[in-house]
Amino acid sequence: MKILACTLMALLAVSAANALETGEKAPPLKVDLWLNGDAVNPAEPDGETLYVIEFWATWCPPCRKSIPHLNELQAKWKDQKVVIVGISDEPEETVRPFAEKMKMSYHVAIDTNRATVDVYMKDVSGIPHAFVVNRDGVVVWSGHPMSGLEETVDQLLAGTFNMEDAKALQRTEDELQELIMGGEYEKAAEKAEELIKQAGPKMDYFQMLLGLLAQTGDSARFPEIYGRMQQAFENDADSLNTLAWIACTSPFSMCDLEIAARAAARAVQLSERKDASHLDTLARVHYALGMLDEAIAVQQEAVEASSGEEEERADLQATLAYYQAARDTRTKLAGELAPAPVH
């Protein structure tokens, strides 16, 4: 699985120059229908309300992952004048049952005419993608809703957000994008390190750095970077899970099974063995280590912990069946595959 190359391309697409730059006034929300909540408009600020405007779709797997996170943030900020809006360009008959099934607790709007989507999302090719609008109706942040959004809103609420720092960070991101587009991967890797120092440890930036090093063939730095990631995200289950998956499933020269095992075990511990994706990763690490019985036992936990989504459960069960088949085949062929004696 070429996860790092895919990650690099995905992050590059998401970080492409936005139509809305940090410091611009937020455009109005012109939508067809509000499913959840009353109509809101960040373009008409009241001096008190912060807005999170997210663009998503029912067919998008990462969007399904971010919805529970946004539900949690809605609950966290419910008394602090923060309004979260999810906007899809799909028809009502597609969005409504999905929103009900996912128990989306924040505002949900439908924009089939793309009057809002095309303005906010011009030149942004990846979803989910969110924008944070401050109390004055100004866009102060944009990106993946699970990477930086919560920190930005918390800073705004605490009065510690610095617009100049945000603009400087965007300039560095733009410089990184230009280097990648020009194929200057070594310089881009240096720029990614600059971003990490500038913004603090963020999984997106570390993934970008790993992807760039993979492009240059500099796999010797992977153990050191994995170690930094493990330390930086020691209490972040999702980030540790991502680290474990990368360290376990990348090309062999880029793998570190000890880091993968420790990160996966910590992620499962932090999520109290209740997150199917974390259990699935730990099972994969056991499989890579040749611990088939342990892989099967943990994968069974993952199946039992799955959310009920048919596709997710089917994938987890297929993985379980594969591990079971591997164990059965090992037993069946043990004698046949024994190494020849040395004379």
C-alpha positions in Angstrom: 0.0 0.0 0.0 1.7 3.2 -1.1 0.1 5.2 1.7 2.8 7.9 1.7 2.6 8.7 -2.0 -1.2 8.8 -1.8 -1.0 11.0 1.3 1.3 13.4 -0.3 -1.0 13.8 -3.3 -4.1 14.1 -1.1 -2.6 16.7 1.2 -1.3 18.6 -1.8 -4.7 18.7 -3.3 -6.3 19.9 -0.1 -3.6 22.5 0.4 -4.1 24.0 -3.0 -4.6 27.7 -3.2 -8.0 28.6 -1.8 -10.4 31.1 -3.3 -10.8 32.3 0.3 -7.6 33.5 1.9 -7.0 34.1 5.6 -8.2 37.6 6.4 -11.0 37.7 3.7 -14.6 38.5 4.4 -16.8 35.3 4.4 -19.2 35.1 1.5 -22.9 34.6 2.4 -24.4 31.1 2.6 -26.9 30.8 -0.3 -28.4 27.3 0.0 -31.5 25.6 -1.2 -32.6 24.1 2.1 -31.7 23.9 5.8 -32.3 20.4 7.2 -31.0 21.0 10.7 -31.2 24.4 12.4 -32.4 27.8 11.3 -30.7 29.7 8.4 -27.4 31.5 9.4 -25.2 33.8 7.6 -21.6 34.5 8.6 -21.5 37.3 6.0 -23.6 39.3 8.4 -21.7 39.1 11.7 -23.2 39.9 15.0 -20.0 40.4 16.8 -20.6 37.4 19.0 -20.9 34.3 16.9 -18.1 32.1 15.5 -18.9 29.9 12.5 -17.5 26.6 11.2 -18.5 26.0 7.6 -17.8 22.5 6.4 -18.3 21.0 2.9 -18.9 17.3 2.7 -20.8 14.5 0.9 -22.5 11.3 1.9 -20.3 9.3 -0.5 -17.0 10.5 1.1 -15.5 8.1 3.6 -13.3 10.8 5.4 -16.5 12.8 5.8 -18.2 9.9 7.6 -15.1 9.9 9.9 -15.3 13.7 10.6 -19.1 13.8 11.4 -18.8 12.2 14.9 -16.0 14.7 15.6 -18.1 17.6 14.6 -20.9 16.3 16.7 -18.5 16.3 19.7 -17.4 19.8 18.9 -21.0 21.0 18.7 -21.6 19.6 22.2 -18.4 21.1 23.5 -19.2 24.6 22.2 -23.0 24.6 22.5 -23.0 27.4 25.1 -20.2 29.5 23.6 -21.9 30.9 20.5 -20.2 28.6 18.0 -22.3 27.5 15.0 -21.2 24.5 12.9 -22.7 24.2 9.4 -22.3 21.2 7.1 -23.1 21.9 3.5 -23.6 19.2 0.8 -24.5 19.7 -2.9 -26.4 16.4 -3.0 -30.3 16.2 -3.2 -32.5 16.1 -0.1 -33.5 12.5 -0.6 -29.9 11.5 -0.3 -28.8 13.8 2.5 -31.8 13.7 4.9 -31.7 9.9 5.7 -27.9 10.0 5.9 -28.0 12.9 8.3 -30.6 11.2 10.5 -28.6 7.9 10.5 -25.4 9.7 11.5 -27.3 11.8 14.1 -25.8 15.0 12.8 -26.5 17.5 15.6 -25.2 20.6 14.0 -26.7 22.7 11.1 -27.0 20.8 7.8 -27.7 22.6 4.6 -28.2 21.5 1.0 -26.8 23.5 -1.9 -27.7 21.6 -5.1 -27.2 24.7 -7.2 -23.7 25.1 -5.8 -24.2 28.8 -5.2 -22.2 28.6 -2.0 -20.0 25.5 -2.8 -18.5 27.1 -5.9 -17.6 30.3 -4.0 -16.1 28.7 -0.9 -14.5 25.7 -2.5 -13.1 27.2 -5.7 -9.7 25.6 -6.3 -10.1 23.2 -3.3 -10.4 19.7 -4.6 -10.6 17.7 -1.4 -13.4 17.1 1.1 -14.2 17.3 3.9 -12.9 20.9 4.0 -13.9 23.5 6.6 -13.6 27.2 7.1 -13.6 29.1 10.4 -15.1 32.5 10.4 -14.6 34.9 13.4 -17.0 37.2 15.1 -16.3 39.9 12.6 -17.2 37.7 9.6 -13.6 37.1 8.5 -12.1 33.8 7.4 -9.3 33.0 9.8 -8.6 29.3 9.0 -9.4 26.6 6.5 -8.4 22.9 6.2 -9.4 19.4 7.1 -11.9 19.5 10.0 -10.0 17.0 12.1 -6.7 18.8 11.9 -6.4 22.3 13.4 -10.1 23.3 13.4 -10.7 22.6 17.1 -7.4 24.4 18.2 -8.3 27.4 16.1 -11.8 27.8 17.6 -10.5 27.2 21.1 -8.0 30.0 20.6 -10.6 32.3 19.3 -12.8 31.6 22.3 -9.9 32.2 24.6 -8.8 35.4 22.9 -5.4 34.0 22.1 -5.8 33.6 18.3 -3.2 35.6 16.4 -4.2 36.6 12.8 -0.6 37.5 11.8 0.6 34.1 12.8 -2.3 32.5 10.8 -1.3 34.5 7.7 2.3 33.7 8.1 1.4 30.0 8.4 -0.6 30.2 5.2 2.3 31.9 3.4 4.6 29.0 4.4 2.0 26.5 3.2 1.8 28.3 -0.1 5.6 28.2 -0.5 5.5 24.5 0.3 2.9 23.9 -2.4 5.0 25.8 -5.0 8.0 23.7 -4.2 6.0 20.5 -4.6 4.4 21.6 -7.8 7.9 22.4 -9.1 9.2 18.9 -8.1 11.7 20.4 -5.6 11.0 17.7 -3.0 14.2 18.1 -1.0 13.5 21.8 -0.5 9.8 21.0 0.1 10.8 18.6 2.9 12.8 21.4 4.5 9.8 23.6 4.2 7.6 21.0 5.8 10.0 20.9 8.8 9.6 24.7 9.0 5.8 24.3 9.1 6.1 21.8 11.9 8.2 24.2 13.9 5.9 27.1 13.0 2.6 25.5 13.8 3.6 22.8 16.3 3.1 19.1 15.7 0.3 18.4 13.3 -0.3 15.0 11.7 -0.9 16.6 8.3 2.5 18.2 8.3 4.3 15.1 9.5 2.5 13.0 6.8 3.5 15.6 4.2 7.1 15.4 5.4 7.1 11.6 5.3 5.6 11.7 1.8 8.3 14.1 0.6 11.1 12.0 2.0 9.5 8.9 0.3 9.7 10.8 -3.0 13.4 11.6 -2.5 14.2 8.0 -1.3 15.5 9.3 2.0 14.0 6.5 4.2 16.9 6.7 6.7 15.1 9.6 8.4 11.9 7.7 9.0 12.8 6.1 12.4 13.7 9.6 13.8 10.6 11.2 12.5 8.4 8.3 13.7 9.9 8.8 17.2 9.1 12.5 17.1 5.5 11.7 16.1 5.1 9.0 18.8 6.2 11.6 21.4 4.2 14.5 20.0 1.0 12.5 19.8 1.3 10.3 22.9 -2.2 11.3 24.1 -3.9 11.5 20.7 -5.4 8.2 19.8 -6.3 9.0 16.2 -2.9 10.4 15.4 -1.2 7.4 17.0 -3.4 5.1 15.0 -2.3 6.9 11.8 1.3 6.6 12.8 1.0 2.9 13.5 -0.7 2.3 10.1 2.0 4.1 8.2 4.8 2.5 10.2 3.3 -1.0 9.5 2.0 -0.8 6.0 4.5 1.4 4.1 7.1 -0.2 1.8 9.5 -2.3 3.9 12.4 0.2 3.9 10.0 2.7 5.5 8.4 0.4 8.1 9.2 0.4 11.8 7.2 -2.4 13.5 8.3 -1.5 17.0 7.0 2.0 16.6 3.9 0.6 15.0 3.3 -1.8 17.8 3.7 0.7 20.6 1.7 3.4 18.8 -1.2 1.0 18.0 -1.3 -0.4 21.5 -1.4 3.1 23.0 -4.1 4.2 20.6 -6.2 1.2 21.6 -5.6 1.9 25.3 -6.6 5.6 24.9 -9.8 4.7 23.1 -10.6 2.0 25.7 -10.7 -0.8 23.0 -13.9 0.8 21.7 -12.7 2.1 18.3 -12.9 -0.4 15.5 -10.3 1.4 13.3 -7.8 1.4 16.2 -8.4 -2.3 16.9 -8.1 -3.0 13.1 -4.7 -1.3 13.0 -3.4 -3.2 16.1 -4.5 -6.5 14.5 -2.6 -5.6 11.4 0.5 -5.0 13.4 0.1 -8.4 15.1 -0.3 -9.9 11.7 2.9 -8.2 10.4 4.7 -9.6 13.5 3.6 -13.1 12.7 1.3 -13.2 15.8 -1.7 -14.7 14.0 -3.7 -15.8 17.0 -3.4 -12.3 18.5 -4.3 -10.7 15.2 -7.4 -12.8 14.9 -8.5 -12.1 18.5 -8.1 -8.3 18.1 -9.7 -8.3 14.7 -12.7 -10.0 16.2 -12.9 -7.2 18.7 -12.8 -4.7 15.8 -15.7 -6.4 14.1 -17.7 -6.3 17.4 -16.8 -2.6 17.9 -17.8 -1.5 14.4 -20.4 1.2 14.1 -22.9 -0.8 12.2 -22.0 0.7 8.8 -22.4 -2.3 6.4 -19.3 -1.4 4.3 -17.1 -1.0 7.3 -18.2 -4.2 9.0 -17.8 -6.1 5.8 -14.2 -4.9 5.4 -13.4 -5.8 9.0 -14.9 -9.2 8.6 -13.0 -9.8 5.3 -9.8 -9.0 7.1 -10.7 -11.3 9.9 -11.3 -14.1 7.4 -8.0 -13.5 5.8 -6.1 -13.7 9.1 -8.0 -17.0 9.9 -7.1 -18.4 6.5 -3.4 -17.4 7.0 -3.4 -19.3 10.3 -5.1 -22.4 8.8 -2.8 -22.4 5.8 0.3 -22.1 8.0 -0.8 -25.1 10.0 -1.6 -27.1 6.8 1.6 -26.3 5.0 4.0 -26.3 8.0 5.7 -29.5 7.1 5.9 -28.8 3.4 7.4 -25.3 3.9 10.0 -26.3 6.4 13.5 -25.3 5.3 15.7 -27.9 3.8 18.3 -29.4 6.1 21.9 -28.0 5.8 24.6 -30.6 5.2 
